[in-house]
Amino acid sequence: MFVQTIRSTGFLLPILLLLCSLLVFTLYYEIQPDLSVFPNREFEYHTYTDRANEGNSTILGFQVNDSLIQVDFKLNDQFQSPYIGITLAPKSQQPIDVSYYNELLFRVQGEGIDKLGLSIFTPLMSEPEAPFHTFLSISEKTTSYHLPIDDFLLPDWWKELHSIPMKENPRPALDQTLHLNIGTAYTPNIVQPMTLKIHSIQLTRDNAPLYTKLALIYPISCLLLFLVIFLTKAYHAKNTSITVQYQALQLDKKQPIESFIDYINTHFQDSQLSIESVAKETGISPRKITQTIKEQFNCNFKSYINHIRIKESQRLLSSTRLNIGEVAYKVGFNNQSHFNRVFKNEVGQSPSEYRDCT
């Protein structure tokens, strides 16, 4: 009966239909070409600096040709976190749909600069545009980097400014992408001239996760189809019903509360640390984490992490020569302005005032 079921057209037809649908699905994600942001004559490229924030950083040279964007610049410490950057936007000034893509392929090199900040701007809620940001460490050698679009997140300072809960992570409206910004980030050496060279930027799609899922879905779907047909034939042949009885497995393994406290205390420098990630890594529910922190420390999850980060930043400010932007980054803040506000709320002084007093 097993062999007959496999050979029967009643089984083969659904399998063939399933296979065809998977092939069509796969072809759709294969035939779409990559989108070149640079070089591309339909895009325009221009620079920006911290002068809008009363900084004094300077663009020494800017050139664009068919194979290279090069910007020579010098940062000035007149602004607390000096920066320059490049904006890449469609010449049409209309939003473009890049929702098909899941990865940014970036070929770049830096001279005197080892870290970049990249932001994709799209509308969000009632706001005309919002920055979805990530960081990238680069080298002096021309190197290609693959950046998953999922790594671009809404910064904490923007959430705070627009009253969005910190635990929420809205996703960019990629079907209405406005422009891409590439700028300096936490650059410790601001004396000598620096150069940023961009050789290419492409939006592409990494289909490896898709193929992995399909490789699992297809045999499982075939097996389920076979079981349904096989059991249906067996039922009609014997006119009997099949009853499956089971007893739910009771798990009574409890993890000590200390495990998530220890996890937070050793991972607070991770800027993406959240109550969900702590719960996932420790196996303790977000509700239990919130309740325990409230009972033991009389504060919420975010306040507890900020307290630890500020304590560590005090140590770094008093015992190292790191600048304030580097200290903020090392203790888990990805925005210096947000770090300054939290520090002053906790300590009663700004970071620079605290350093002067120690």
PADOGU-798366 format. One record per residue (C-alpha): x, y, z; residue in one letter. Coordinates in steps of 0.05 Angstrom, whole numbers, plus 32768, in hexadecimal, padded with zeros to 4 digits. Layout:
XYZA...
***
This chain:
800080008000M803A802F800FF805880267FCAV8014802C7FA8Q8007806D7FCCT8049808B7FB4I803B80767F6CR7FF3808E7F6CS7FE380CD7F45T7FBD80E57F82G7FFF80EC7FA5F802C81017F6BL8000813A7F53L800181627F94P804C81567F99I805781707F52L802B81AD7F60L805281BB7F9FL809481B47F7BL807D81E37F43C806682187F74S80A982157F99L80CE821B7F57L80A582587F42V80B182777F87F80FC826A7F81T810182867F3BL80DF82C67F50Y811682D37F83Y814C82C17F52E813A82EA7F14I8137832D7F38Q817783547F29P819F83787F5FD819483C37F66L81D383ED7F5FS81D1842B7F8AV8218843C7F73F822A84407F3BP81E684557F21N81D684927EF6R819084947F13E81AD84A57F58F81CD84E57F72E820284EA7FA7Y821385247FD5H823785308017T8222854B805AY824885608099T823B857180E2D823885BB80D2R81EC85B580D7A81F985A68121N822B85DE812AE826685B0811BG82A285C380F2N82B5858480CBS82CC85918084T82C6856E8040I830A85768020L82F785547FDEG82BD852E7FBFF82BE85097F7DQ828F84D87F5BV829D84B17F1CN8283846F7EFED82AC84447F2ES82BA846D7F6DL829C849D7F9FI82D584BD7FC6Q82CE84F07FFDV830B850F8020D82FB85318061F8312854980A5K82EA854480E5L82EC857C8118N82DD85728162D82B585B28167Q827785858167F8273854F819DQ826F8516816AS828985318128P8273851180E7Y826E8515809CI824584EA806DG822B84DB8027I81E284D98013T81CD84AB7FD9L818784B97FBDA815F84B07F7DP816384EC7F4FK811884E87F46S811084F97F90Q80DA84C37F92Q80DA84877FC2P80F284457FA5I80DB83FE7FB5D811583D37FCFV80EA83A37FF8S810183687FCDY8149836E7FE6Y81638356802AN81AC83698027E81D983A58018L821A83937FF4L824D83CA8003F829383CF7FE6R82BB8404800AV82FD84198029Q8310844D805DG835084738069E8354848B80B1G830D847480BFI82F9842F80D8D82AE843480E6K8272844C80BEL822A845880CEG81F784458099L81AE845C8099S81738449806CI813D847F806DF80F4846C8064T80B18488807CP8099846F80C0L8054847A80DDM804384C480D4S808C84D980CBE80A384E78083P80E684C48090E8108849B80C6A8150848180C9P815C843680CFF81A5843180E4H81DF840180EAT822A840480F4F826283E780C9L82AB83DE80DAS82D783E7809CI832183E1808CS835484078062E835083D0802DK831983CF7FFAT82E8839B8016T82A283848006S82708381803FY822C835E8042H81FB8383806FL81B78361807DP817E83938078I8164837680B9D81A0839480DCD818683DB80CEF816083F0810CL813D842E8125L816C84528156P8158845A819FD815D84A5819BW812A84A78163W80FB84798189K810184A581C6E80F584E4819DL80B684C7817FH809C84A281BDS80A6845C81A0I80B0842681D6P80F8840F81D8M80E483C681D3K80C383D28190E80EC83CC8150N80C483E88115P80DD83D280D1R80ED84028098P80BA840B8061A80E983F2802CL80B583FB7FF6D80BB84468002Q8106844E800BT811C84978007L81688498800BH81A68478802AL81D8849D8056N821F84868063I824784AC8097G828084A980C9T8273848B810EA829A8491814FY82DB84A4812DT831184AC8163P834684CC8137N832C85108121I836E85338113V8386851980D0Q8362851D808DP833A84DE807DM831F84BE803DT82E284938030L82E0846C7FEEK82A0844A7FD7I82A9841B7F9CH826383FE7F98S822183F97FBDI81ED83C57FA9Q81AB83AE7FC5L81A983637FBCT818583267FD6R81A582ED7FFDD817B82B07FEDN81A2827F8018A816F82828052P813682798020L8156823B8001Y8162821E8046T811982278057K8103820A8015L813181CE801FA810C81C08060L80C681D28048I80C581A6800AY80D581628029P80AA81718066I807081868039S80788147800FC8079811C804DL803A813E8068L801681358026L802A80EC8024F801280E1806BL7FCF8103805EV7FC380D9801FI7FDD8099803EF7FB380A0807EL7F7680B48055T7F7C8075802AK7F88804A8068A7F4B8068808AY7F1D805A804FH7F3A80148045A7F2F7FFE808DK7EF6802E809FN7F17803980E2T7F2D80788105S7F7180858122I7F7680A58166T7FB880C0817EV7FBF80CA81C9Q7FF780EF81EAY8009810E822BQ80298153822CA807081538245L8077817A8286Q80B681A3828CL80C781BB82D1D810D81D382C5K8116821882E2K8150824682D4Q816A8271830DP815682BA830BI819F82CC8311E81AB82B282CAS818982EC82A7F81A8831F82D7I81ED830282C8D81DD8303827EY81CA834D8280I8207835F82A9N8236833F8276T821283568236H81FD839D8248F822E83B98215Q8205839B81DCD81DC83D681C0S81A783A481A7Q819C838581ECL8151838181F9S8123835D8228I8110832E81EFE8159831B81E1S8166830F822BV812882E38230A813D82BC81F3K818482B0820CE8171829E8254T812F827B824BG810C82AA827DI80CC82CD8267S80CD8319825BP809783208290R80C082FC82C4K80FE832682B3I80D6836682BAT80B6835082FCQ80F9833A831AT811E837A8308I80E483A38325K80E5837B8366E8131837A836FQ814683BD8353F810683E68353N810D83FB830AC80FB83E382C4N812683BA8294F814083F6826CK8151841E82AAS817883E382C7Y81A283DC8288I81AE84278284N81C4842782CDH81F983F282BEI82108415827ER8217845882A2I823F843882DBK826F841A82A8E8273845C8281S8286847F82C2Q82C0844E82CBR82D784588283L82D284A48287L82FC84A682C6S832F847182B5S833A84758269T834784AA8234R830F84938206L82E584CB81EAN829C84D081FFI828284B281BDG82AF847581C5E8299846C820EV8250847081F8A825B843B81C3Y8282840C81F1K824C840A8226V821383FC81F6G81F9844081DEF81F7844A8192N81E984948197N821284C581BFQ81DA84F781C9S81AF84C181E9H81EA84AC8214F81F484F4822CN81AA84FA8241R81AA84B78266V81ED84C78288F81D5850B82A1K819384ED82BBN81BA84B782E1E81F684DF82FAV81DD852782FAG8218853D82CEQ822985388285S826085058273P8292853D8266S8282855F82A9E828A851D82CCY82CD851082ABR82E6855582BED82D485488307C82F78504830CT
***
